[in-house]
Amino acid sequence: MPSDIAAAIDLGSNSFHMIVARINNGQIQMLDRLREMVQLATGLDGRNRLSEESQQRALACLARFGQRLRHIPPTQLRIVGTNTLRLARNSAEFLARAETVLGHTVEIISGPEEARLIYLGVMHSVAAISGRRLVVDIGGGSTELIIGEQFEPLHLTSLKMGCVSISRACFDDGRITEARLHKAELIVQLRLEPVSEEYRDLGWQVVTGASGTIKAIQEVVTREGWSREGITLEALRRLRGALLETGQCAALASRWQLEPARATVFAGGFAVLHGLCETLGIVRLEVSDGALREGVIYDLQGRIHHEDVRDRTIAAITQRYGLDDAQAQRVLATVRELLIQVCAAWNLETAESAHLLDWAARLHEIGLLLSHQDYHKHGAYILEHAILPGFSRSDQRLLAALVRRHRRSFPADAFTHLPKEWVQPIQRLAVLLRLAVMLHRSRSRQPLPVLGLNVSGQRLELRFPNGWLTAHPLTRADLENEAGSLRKAGFRLEFG
């Protein structure tokens, strides 16, 4: 398979989607689409644990998807998990099994990151307008609302309500009644209450809906002749009456030729959309073919062509919070030099290792925004829990781990909370970051001399030009202290 092929998989709460595309001169041509209604969210029990049955259903789907991925390079494939995998307490167990089946890493993305990618996918699928656009995406477990202009999202929210979760809460036995519809719409209004006024104040010129729930509703209202194009509020009101007339979720499949799995969650999805439109005053929305998986492909295209949104995020943080960029650049230059010298011996030759080290070097002092006391701990907390566009949860955990250990204590078990395959690489990257930060402790504008770093297993030998350490006794003292810190983690640092 040619190297211009890329793929994206969206592990949604209701459906799993996969798209395969060709990237040609910056343009994306869709080659293949696969979709299965796995309904992963229905497998969550009262303790938010995925049942074995739901996991097996999902793994069987991924095994089929995996056949299509065998010849796609890992750098040109991205697999993302959404709301149900964010909620599931045993998601790590499921992800390990999924990655074994697929042979690729799965990322769990935050609600705001999901919203950003949805917006990106929608904007590449609709005609440009002047002014603001409101994008609505109703998934199985969450609903994303994004207001943006052109390709720039301005305000985004992820709400914990979706076609599966509302259907389970209000239509679990398949009956549709006035009382149940009213209860579902009230839940939607309550979820919207904290954000509805803010969204109304921002305003928009056009509303665009995305994903399976909204597409299914459009097909129904168009077939019935209640709307010629898109979905209107009047059409939704007529659909509400038709749902009450039908009375049973199962009967919707035959009435409107819905897939049986879609019919079971149709009433819940309808309640979300109808409640949204009534609450926000939406009288009409168009429907987009693009959504999360298309957004993942376009975002992946940026990474392949070195236009990674994560780099823009780091630059924006540095500028917005007035971090000492000159010091960060000094540390960055040194840590890059050290990485080049040891990447082969330490098996750190992946692009992701270099990216993580770069980002950590640029943000290692972000904790100073709160306090100098234990600022490495504050920085780690910020980076793990902040909204960082482009970053998955695993990206943020790895970045936070590096910043947490760039100074002070360095115990042998510092990284055992990370995925097994990352423990050793992150430990070694942290050693390089610690050395770079320590060598620039004086914050001097004078450049460091040419350094030589050799490694063999856990042994490091750092060499300076003759006489340089004698002329810099504070650096020698810092190196002696650092050798003691590294010794606790099983490293042996020699210098001279």
C-alpha positions as a Python dict, from the first residue, in 0.01 Angstrom:
ca = {
    (1, 'M'): (0, 0, 0),
    (2, 'P'): (146, 342, -90),
    (3, 'S'): (277, 571, 182),
    (4, 'D'): (23, 845, 101),
    (5, 'I'): (-255, 636, 259),
    (6, 'A'): (-382, 736, 605),
    (7, 'A'): (-657, 600, 827),
    (8, 'A'): (-860, 703, 1131),
    (9, 'I'): (-1077, 500, 1368),
    (10, 'D'): (-1334, 655, 1601),
    (11, 'L'): (-1432, 429, 1893),
    (12, 'G'): (-1761, 601, 1973),
    (13, 'S'): (-2009, 518, 2246),
    (14, 'N'): (-2267, 406, 1990),
    (15, 'S'): (-2076, 325, 1670),
    (16, 'F'): (-1721, 245, 1568),
    (17, 'H'): (-1613, 415, 1246),
    (18, 'M'): (-1307, 372, 1025),
    (19, 'I'): (-1209, 575, 722),
    (20, 'V'): (-915, 524, 488),
    (21, 'A'): (-800, 814, 271),
    (22, 'R'): (-531, 915, 26),
    (23, 'I'): (-344, 1239, 95),
    (24, 'N'): (-241, 1404, -232),
    (25, 'N'): (-94, 1757, -250),
    (26, 'G'): (-267, 1854, 72),
    (27, 'Q'): (-604, 1722, -46),
    (28, 'I'): (-775, 1422, 112),
    (29, 'Q'): (-957, 1167, -103),
    (30, 'M'): (-1173, 919, 87),
    (31, 'L'): (-1110, 560, -25),
    (32, 'D'): (-1307, 348, 220),
    (33, 'R'): (-1551, 378, 509),
    (34, 'L'): (-1656, 114, 760),
    (35, 'R'): (-1914, 152, 1038),
    (36, 'E'): (-2055, -86, 1297),
    (37, 'M'): (-2307, 0, 1569),
    (38, 'V'): (-2123, -162, 1859),
    (39, 'Q'): (-2319, 34, 2125),
    (40, 'L'): (-2030, 19, 2369),
    (41, 'A'): (-2210, 250, 2613),
    (42, 'T'): (-2481, -9, 2674),
    (43, 'G'): (-2213, -227, 2834),
    (44, 'L'): (-2148, 16, 3120),
    (45, 'D'): (-2283, -113, 3451),
    (46, 'G'): (-2376, 86, 3761),
    (47, 'R'): (-2009, 111, 3860),
    (48, 'N'): (-1907, 236, 3516),
    (49, 'R'): (-1735, -87, 3421),
    (50, 'L'): (-1757, -231, 3070),
    (51, 'S'): (-1913, -577, 3063),
    (52, 'E'): (-1727, -868, 2909),
    (53, 'E'): (-2004, -904, 2650),
    (54, 'S'): (-1967, -543, 2531),
    (55, 'Q'): (-1589, -578, 2519),
    (56, 'Q'): (-1614, -893, 2309),
    (57, 'R'): (-1857, -720, 2072),
    (58, 'A'): (-1615, -428, 2034),
    (59, 'L'): (-1309, -652, 1990),
    (60, 'A'): (-1482, -853, 1717),
    (61, 'C'): (-1549, -530, 1529),
    (62, 'L'): (-1188, -416, 1571),
    (63, 'A'): (-1060, -749, 1443),
    (64, 'R'): (-1253, -685, 1122),
    (65, 'F'): (-1122, -328, 1103),
    (66, 'G'): (-770, -456, 1168),
    (67, 'Q'): (-763, -651, 842),
    (68, 'R'): (-783, -319, 656),
    (69, 'L'): (-497, -165, 854),
    (70, 'R'): (-222, -421, 810),
    (71, 'H'): (-20, -224, 556),
    (72, 'I'): (-75, 128, 694),
    (73, 'P'): (231, 271, 877),
    (74, 'P'): (167, 355, 1246),
    (75, 'T'): (260, 720, 1180),
    (76, 'Q'): (-29, 744, 932),
    (77, 'L'): (-298, 594, 1152),
    (78, 'R'): (-478, 737, 1453),
    (79, 'I'): (-733, 558, 1671),
    (80, 'V'): (-931, 762, 1924),
    (81, 'G'): (-1172, 666, 2201),
    (82, 'T'): (-1445, 898, 2327),
    (83, 'N'): (-1699, 934, 2608),
    (84, 'T'): (-1759, 573, 2711),
    (85, 'L'): (-1387, 500, 2727),
    (86, 'R'): (-1340, 822, 2922),
    (87, 'L'): (-1599, 702, 3175),
    (88, 'A'): (-1518, 330, 3196),
    (89, 'R'): (-1319, 242, 3507),
    (90, 'N'): (-1173, -62, 3330),
    (91, 'S'): (-1092, 119, 3005),
    (92, 'A'): (-719, 43, 3047),
    (93, 'E'): (-797, -329, 3044),
    (94, 'F'): (-1009, -293, 2729),
    (95, 'L'): (-751, -73, 2554),
    (96, 'A'): (-478, -332, 2613),
    (97, 'R'): (-696, -597, 2447),
    (98, 'A'): (-793, -361, 2164),
    (99, 'E'): (-432, -269, 2092),
    (100, 'T'): (-340, -637, 2076),
    (101, 'V'): (-614, -697, 1820),
    (102, 'L'): (-532, -390, 1613),
    (103, 'G'): (-156, -386, 1653),
    (104, 'H'): (-174, -8, 1705),
    (105, 'T'): (-203, 235, 1997),
    (106, 'V'): (-546, 368, 2098),
    (107, 'E'): (-577, 720, 2244),
    (108, 'I'): (-855, 837, 2472),
    (109, 'I'): (-928, 1201, 2392),
    (110, 'S'): (-1094, 1458, 2618),
    (111, 'G'): (-1438, 1603, 2550),
    (112, 'P'): (-1298, 1940, 2434),
    (113, 'E'): (-1046, 1766, 2207),
    (114, 'E'): (-1327, 1555, 2062),
    (115, 'A'): (-1520, 1875, 1996),
    (116, 'R'): (-1220, 2037, 1825),
    (117, 'L'): (-1172, 1740, 1593),
    (118, 'I'): (-1544, 1725, 1512),
    (119, 'Y'): (-1538, 2092, 1416),
    (120, 'L'): (-1235, 2033, 1194),
    (121, 'G'): (-1408, 1742, 1020),
    (122, 'V'): (-1730, 1938, 967),
    (123, 'M'): (-1555, 2246, 830),
    (124, 'H'): (-1383, 2039, 564),
    (125, 'S'): (-1721, 1898, 459),
    (126, 'V'): (-1940, 2210, 424),
    (127, 'A'): (-1937, 2530, 220),
    (128, 'A'): (-1765, 2830, 375),
    (129, 'I'): (-1978, 3111, 515),
    (130, 'S'): (-1908, 3458, 650),
    (131, 'G'): (-1973, 3472, 1021),
    (132, 'R'): (-2006, 3214, 1293),
    (133, 'R'): (-2120, 2855, 1269),
    (134, 'L'): (-2265, 2642, 1550),
    (135, 'V'): (-2177, 2274, 1512),
    (136, 'V'): (-2385, 2013, 1700),
    (137, 'D'): (-2269, 1651, 1723),
    (138, 'I'): (-2481, 1399, 1915),
    (139, 'G'): (-2288, 1085, 1999),
    (140, 'G'): (-2377, 782, 2205),
    (141, 'G'): (-2260, 919, 2539),
    (142, 'S'): (-2186, 1287, 2484),
    (143, 'T'): (-2297, 1584, 2277),
    (144, 'E'): (-2049, 1840, 2150),
    (145, 'L'): (-2135, 2206, 2081),
    (146, 'I'): (-1881, 2421, 1899),
    (147, 'I'): (-1905, 2781, 1780),
    (148, 'G'): (-1636, 2887, 1533),
    (149, 'E'): (-1546, 3106, 1240),
    (150, 'Q'): (-1393, 2948, 931),
    (151, 'F'): (-1153, 2679, 1060),
    (152, 'E'): (-1102, 2835, 1404),
    (153, 'P'): (-1316, 2699, 1692),
    (154, 'L'): (-1393, 2985, 1930),
    (155, 'H'): (-1596, 2813, 2200),
    (156, 'L'): (-1656, 2444, 2260),
    (157, 'T'): (-1835, 2230, 2515),
    (158, 'S'): (-1881, 1857, 2566),
    (159, 'L'): (-2201, 1764, 2752),
    (160, 'K'): (-2262, 1424, 2910),
    (161, 'M'): (-2574, 1327, 2720),
    (162, 'G'): (-2612, 1118, 2406),
    (163, 'C'): (-2851, 890, 2220),
    (164, 'V'): (-2745, 581, 2417),
    (165, 'S'): (-2728, 738, 2763),
    (166, 'I'): (-3064, 917, 2728),
    (167, 'S'): (-3228, 606, 2581),
    (168, 'R'): (-3104, 397, 2874),
    (169, 'A'): (-3228, 656, 3123),
    (170, 'C'): (-3573, 712, 2972),
    (171, 'F'): (-3663, 441, 2718),
    (172, 'D'): (-3484, 136, 2856),
    (173, 'D'): (-3783, -96, 2810),
    (174, 'G'): (-3853, 36, 2459),
    (175, 'R'): (-4177, 222, 2539),
    (176, 'I'): (-4222, 582, 2421),
    (177, 'T'): (-4476, 786, 2619),
    (178, 'E'): (-4541, 1155, 2679),
    (179, 'A'): (-4406, 1128, 3034),
    (180, 'R'): (-4085, 959, 2917),
    (181, 'L'): (-4027, 1208, 2635),
    (182, 'H'): (-4086, 1495, 2875),
    (183, 'K'): (-3837, 1343, 3123),
    (184, 'A'): (-3574, 1305, 2849),
    (185, 'E'): (-3621, 1662, 2727),
    (186, 'L'): (-3596, 1789, 3084),
    (187, 'I'): (-3263, 1608, 3128),
    (188, 'V'): (-3138, 1779, 2812),
    (189, 'Q'): (-3250, 2120, 2937),
    (190, 'L'): (-3075, 2063, 3270),
    (191, 'R'): (-2750, 1965, 3095),
    (192, 'L'): (-2775, 2277, 2878),
    (193, 'E'): (-2863, 2516, 3160),
    (194, 'P'): (-2503, 2613, 3254),
    (195, 'V'): (-2405, 2696, 2893),
    (196, 'S'): (-2721, 2798, 2705),
    (197, 'E'): (-2707, 3171, 2786),
    (198, 'E'): (-2338, 3188, 2696),
    (199, 'Y'): (-2401, 3024, 2358),
    (200, 'R'): (-2698, 3247, 2283),
    (201, 'D'): (-2488, 3556, 2363),
    (202, 'L'): (-2209, 3444, 2126),
    (203, 'G'): (-2458, 3384, 1846),
    (204, 'W'): (-2421, 3221, 1503),
    (205, 'Q'): (-2534, 3255, 1143),
    (206, 'V'): (-2562, 2885, 1052),
    (207, 'V'): (-2618, 2563, 1251),
    (208, 'T'): (-2466, 2237, 1127),
    (209, 'G'): (-2538, 1892, 1268),
    (210, 'A'): (-2308, 1590, 1241),
    (211, 'S'): (-2292, 1215, 1308),
    (212, 'G'): (-2534, 922, 1293),
    (213, 'T'): (-2818, 1043, 1516),
    (214, 'I'): (-2869, 1366, 1324),
    (215, 'K'): (-2830, 1194, 986),
    (216, 'A'): (-3094, 937, 1084),
    (217, 'I'): (-3336, 1211, 1194),
    (218, 'Q'): (-3281, 1396, 867),
    (219, 'E'): (-3360, 1083, 667),
    (220, 'V'): (-3686, 1034, 859),
    (221, 'V'): (-3814, 1394, 832),
    (222, 'T'): (-3719, 1406, 463),
    (223, 'R'): (-3893, 1074, 388),
    (224, 'E'): (-4206, 1199, 564),
    (225, 'G'): (-4196, 1526, 369),
    (226, 'W'): (-4168, 1737, 684),
    (227, 'S'): (-3847, 1902, 565),
    (228, 'R'): (-3703, 1932, 215),
    (229, 'E'): (-3342, 1985, 321),
    (230, 'G'): (-3175, 1967, 660),
    (231, 'I'): (-3387, 1957, 977),
    (232, 'T'): (-3631, 2225, 1093),
    (233, 'L'): (-3777, 2279, 1439),
    (234, 'E'): (-4126, 2232, 1295),
    (235, 'A'): (-4019, 1896, 1149),
    (236, 'L'): (-3888, 1789, 1491),
    (237, 'R'): (-4222, 1880, 1651),
    (238, 'R'): (-4404, 1667, 1397),
    (239, 'L'): (-4156, 1384, 1454),
    (240, 'R'): (-4227, 1404, 1826),
    (241, 'G'): (-4594, 1337, 1760),
    (242, 'A'): (-4506, 1045, 1532),
    (243, 'L'): (-4286, 889, 1801),
    (244, 'L'): (-4571, 906, 2052),
    (245, 'E'): (-4809, 759, 1793),
    (246, 'T'): (-4570, 467, 1727),
    (247, 'G'): (-4516, 408, 2100),
    (248, 'Q'): (-4241, 144, 2073),
    (249, 'C'): (-3871, 183, 1985),
    (250, 'A'): (-3867, -154, 1808),
    (251, 'A'): (-4154, -46, 1579),
    (252, 'L'): (-3947, 248, 1450),
    (253, 'A'): (-3727, 9, 1253),
    (254, 'S'): (-4009, -104, 1026),
    (255, 'R'): (-4184, 234, 1010),
    (256, 'W'): (-3879, 425, 889),
    (257, 'Q'): (-3643, 147, 770),
    (258, 'L'): (-3398, 209, 1054),
    (259, 'E'): (-3131, -42, 1153),
    (260, 'P'): (-3260, -231, 1462),
    (261, 'A'): (-2964, -100, 1667),
    (262, 'R'): (-3043, 258, 1556),
    (263, 'A'): (-3411, 215, 1638),
    (264, 'T'): (-3331, 130, 2002),
    (265, 'V'): (-3154, 465, 2056),
    (266, 'F'): (-3351, 682, 1811),
    (267, 'A'): (-3589, 826, 2073),
    (268, 'G'): (-3300, 923, 2301),
    (269, 'G'): (-3115, 1091, 2014),
    (270, 'F'): (-3432, 1272, 1908),
    (271, 'A'): (-3487, 1402, 2263),
    (272, 'V'): (-3134, 1547, 2269),
    (273, 'L'): (-3173, 1725, 1935),
    (274, 'H'): (-3525, 1848, 2002),
    (275, 'G'): (-3429, 1972, 2349),
    (276, 'L'): (-3124, 2150, 2205),
    (277, 'C'): (-3323, 2324, 1936),
    (278, 'E'): (-3599, 2436, 2172),
    (279, 'T'): (-3354, 2558, 2438),
    (280, 'L'): (-3112, 2738, 2206),
    (281, 'G'): (-3376, 2868, 1967),
    (282, 'I'): (-3249, 2674, 1665),
    (283, 'V'): (-3515, 2677, 1392),
    (284, 'R'): (-3312, 2498, 1124),
    (285, 'L'): (-2988, 2306, 1086),
    (286, 'E'): (-2805, 2162, 788),
    (287, 'V'): (-2638, 1822, 808),
    (288, 'S'): (-2269, 1753, 742),
    (289, 'D'): (-2113, 1434, 608),
    (290, 'G'): (-1793, 1504, 803),
    (291, 'A'): (-1747, 1451, 1177),
    (292, 'L'): (-1491, 1319, 1425),
    (293, 'R'): (-1311, 1062, 1206),
    (294, 'E'): (-1273, 1311, 920),
    (295, 'G'): (-1135, 1562, 1169),
    (296, 'V'): (-885, 1302, 1291),
    (297, 'I'): (-768, 1246, 931),
    (298, 'Y'): (-719, 1618, 868),
    (299, 'D'): (-540, 1658, 1201),
    (300, 'L'): (-321, 1360, 1114),
    (301, 'Q'): (-240, 1520, 781),
    (302, 'G'): (-101, 1818, 971),
    (303, 'R'): (121, 1591, 1181),
    (304, 'I'): (249, 1408, 872),
    (305, 'H'): (336, 1737, 704),
    (306, 'H'): (488, 1893, 1018),
    (307, 'E'): (195, 2124, 1094),
    (308, 'D'): (116, 1964, 1429),
    (309, 'V'): (-153, 2151, 1622),
    (310, 'R'): (22, 2038, 1942),
    (311, 'D'): (319, 2259, 1853),
    (312, 'R'): (83, 2554, 1811),
    (313, 'T'): (-72, 2475, 2149),
    (314, 'I'): (267, 2483, 2322),
    (315, 'A'): (359, 2810, 2150),
    (316, 'A'): (26, 2965, 2250),
    (317, 'I'): (73, 2866, 2615),
    (318, 'T'): (424, 3010, 2620),
    (319, 'Q'): (300, 3340, 2480),
    (320, 'R'): (-25, 3364, 2674),
    (321, 'Y'): (132, 3306, 3015),
    (322, 'G'): (456, 3492, 2958),
    (323, 'L'): (688, 3198, 3025),
    (324, 'D'): (1062, 3265, 3002),
    (325, 'D'): (1099, 3160, 2640),
    (326, 'A'): (1471, 3245, 2626),
    (327, 'Q'): (1545, 3002, 2910),
    (328, 'A'): (1320, 2739, 2756),
    (329, 'Q'): (1504, 2770, 2424),
    (330, 'R'): (1841, 2728, 2599),
    (331, 'V'): (1721, 2409, 2768),
    (332, 'L'): (1562, 2293, 2443),
    (333, 'A'): (1881, 2336, 2240),
    (334, 'T'): (2087, 2141, 2494),
    (335, 'V'): (1837, 1859, 2539),
    (336, 'R'): (1815, 1815, 2160),
    (337, 'E'): (2194, 1794, 2141),
    (338, 'L'): (2202, 1530, 2415),
    (339, 'L'): (1920, 1331, 2253),
    (340, 'I'): (2103, 1316, 1920),
    (341, 'Q'): (2407, 1168, 2091),
    (342, 'V'): (2224, 891, 2279),
    (343, 'C'): (1907, 819, 2077),
    (344, 'A'): (2048, 508, 1907),
    (345, 'A'): (2209, 359, 2219),
    (346, 'W'): (1897, 427, 2428),
    (347, 'N'): (1644, 338, 2156),
    (348, 'L'): (1488, 686, 2157),
    (349, 'E'): (1478, 732, 1781),
    (350, 'T'): (1100, 772, 1747),
    (351, 'A'): (949, 1105, 1648),
    (352, 'E'): (717, 1089, 1950),
    (353, 'S'): (1013, 1073, 2189),
    (354, 'A'): (1163, 1384, 2031),
    (355, 'H'): (828, 1565, 2043),
    (356, 'L'): (771, 1485, 2411),
    (357, 'L'): (1118, 1603, 2504),
    (358, 'D'): (1076, 1925, 2306),
    (359, 'W'): (740, 2003, 2465),
    (360, 'A'): (865, 1926, 2815),
    (361, 'A'): (1169, 2150, 2765),
    (362, 'R'): (950, 2436, 2648),
    (363, 'L'): (700, 2401, 2935),
    (364, 'H'): (913, 2273, 3221),
    (365, 'E'): (871, 2601, 3413),
    (366, 'I'): (494, 2637, 3370),
    (367, 'G'): (443, 2556, 3740),
    (368, 'L'): (607, 2891, 3826),
    (369, 'L'): (271, 3047, 3736),
    (370, 'L'): (150, 2919, 4075),
    (371, 'S'): (455, 2914, 4300),
    (372, 'H'): (831, 2860, 4297),
    (373, 'Q'): (789, 2614, 4582),
    (374, 'D'): (758, 2268, 4421),
    (375, 'Y'): (689, 2425, 4083),
    (376, 'H'): (771, 2097, 3908),
    (377, 'K'): (474, 1937, 4088),
    (378, 'H'): (244, 2228, 4001),
    (379, 'G'): (357, 2208, 3639),
    (380, 'A'): (284, 1837, 3618),
    (381, 'Y'): (-65, 1888, 3757),
    (382, 'I'): (-140, 2170, 3511),
    (383, 'L'): (-21, 1970, 3211),
    (384, 'E'): (-212, 1657, 3306),
    (385, 'H'): (-544, 1831, 3369),
    (386, 'A'): (-548, 2137, 3139),
    (387, 'I'): (-729, 2148, 2805),
    (388, 'L'): (-447, 2121, 2550),
    (389, 'P'): (-580, 2117, 2190),
    (390, 'G'): (-431, 1832, 1990),
    (391, 'F'): (-316, 1631, 2292),
    (392, 'S'): (-470, 1301, 2396),
    (393, 'R'): (-496, 1199, 2761),
    (394, 'S'): (-192, 971, 2721),
    (395, 'D'): (8, 1256, 2561),
    (396, 'Q'): (-66, 1474, 2862),
    (397, 'R'): (20, 1203, 3115),
    (398, 'L'): (360, 1146, 2952),
    (399, 'L'): (432, 1518, 2929),
    (400, 'A'): (329, 1570, 3292),
    (401, 'A'): (554, 1282, 3402),
    (402, 'L'): (857, 1442, 3237),
    (403, 'V'): (791, 1783, 3393),
    (404, 'R'): (723, 1628, 3735),
    (405, 'R'): (1068, 1466, 3742),
    (406, 'H'): (1282, 1732, 3572),
    (407, 'R'): (1427, 1835, 3912),
    (408, 'R'): (1455, 1724, 4274),
    (409, 'S'): (1386, 1360, 4365),
    (410, 'F'): (1419, 1084, 4105),
    (411, 'P'): (1312, 752, 4260),
    (412, 'A'): (1338, 424, 4073),
    (413, 'D'): (958, 383, 4067),
    (414, 'A'): (887, 736, 3942),
    (415, 'F'): (718, 619, 3622),
    (416, 'T'): (554, 289, 3713),
    (417, 'H'): (210, 454, 3680),
    (418, 'L'): (266, 489, 3304),
    (419, 'P'): (192, 224, 3038),
    (420, 'K'): (461, -45, 3052),
    (421, 'E'): (602, 34, 2708),
    (422, 'W'): (668, 396, 2809),
    (423, 'V'): (833, 344, 3150),
    (424, 'Q'): (1191, 306, 3028),
    (425, 'P'): (1174, 566, 2745),
    (426, 'I'): (1024, 832, 2972),
    (427, 'Q'): (1278, 757, 3244),
    (428, 'R'): (1562, 807, 2996),
    (429, 'L'): (1406, 1119, 2846),
    (430, 'A'): (1369, 1257, 3199),
    (431, 'V'): (1741, 1202, 3262),
    (432, 'L'): (1825, 1409, 2953),
    (433, 'L'): (1584, 1684, 3055),
    (434, 'R'): (1726, 1694, 3409),
    (435, 'L'): (2079, 1733, 3274),
    (436, 'A'): (1978, 2013, 3036),
    (437, 'V'): (1786, 2203, 3305),
    (438, 'M'): (2070, 2163, 3555),
    (439, 'L'): (2334, 2284, 3305),
    (440, 'H'): (2130, 2604, 3251),
    (441, 'R'): (2052, 2666, 3615),
    (442, 'S'): (2241, 2998, 3609),
    (443, 'R'): (2014, 3121, 3326),
    (444, 'S'): (2326, 3266, 3163),
    (445, 'R'): (2311, 3391, 2805),
    (446, 'Q'): (2659, 3252, 2749),
    (447, 'P'): (2635, 2931, 2543),
    (448, 'L'): (2754, 2604, 2687),
    (449, 'P'): (3066, 2445, 2545),
    (450, 'V'): (3044, 2146, 2314),
    (451, 'L'): (2926, 1854, 2526),
    (452, 'G'): (2991, 1485, 2477),
    (453, 'L'): (2748, 1229, 2623),
    (454, 'N'): (2802, 856, 2595),
    (455, 'V'): (2565, 601, 2745),
    (456, 'S'): (2577, 229, 2800),
    (457, 'G'): (2271, 89, 2971),
    (458, 'Q'): (2229, 289, 3293),
    (459, 'R'): (2579, 439, 3279),
    (460, 'L'): (2629, 797, 3150),
    (461, 'E'): (2956, 971, 3077),
    (462, 'L'): (2930, 1349, 3027),
    (463, 'R'): (3243, 1521, 2894),
    (464, 'F'): (3337, 1891, 2887),
    (465, 'P'): (3636, 2069, 2728),
    (466, 'N'): (3954, 2069, 2936),
    (467, 'G'): (3940, 2320, 3219),
    (468, 'W'): (3576, 2417, 3174),
    (469, 'L'): (3446, 2253, 3491),
    (470, 'T'): (3737, 2398, 3690),
    (471, 'A'): (3625, 2742, 3575),
    (472, 'H'): (3264, 2666, 3667),
    (473, 'P'): (3268, 2516, 4019),
    (474, 'L'): (2893, 2566, 4074),
    (475, 'T'): (2816, 2348, 3773),
    (476, 'R'): (3053, 2082, 3907),
    (477, 'A'): (2871, 2092, 4242),
    (478, 'D'): (2534, 2065, 4065),
    (479, 'L'): (2661, 1764, 3868),
    (480, 'E'): (2774, 1594, 4187),
    (481, 'N'): (2428, 1645, 4340),
    (482, 'E'): (2262, 1520, 4023),
    (483, 'A'): (2479, 1208, 4022),
    (484, 'G'): (2344, 1132, 4368),
    (485, 'S'): (1983, 1183, 4256),
    (486, 'L'): (2027, 962, 3950),
    (487, 'R'): (2192, 691, 4158),
    (488, 'K'): (1860, 636, 4340),
    (489, 'A'): (1700, 550, 4006),
    (490, 'G'): (1979, 308, 3917),
    (491, 'F'): (2180, 542, 3690),
    (492, 'R'): (2552, 610, 3719),
    (493, 'L'): (2659, 957, 3606),
    (494, 'E'): (3029, 1024, 3547),
    (495, 'F'): (3164, 1359, 3428),
    (496, 'G'): (3490, 1530, 3365),
}
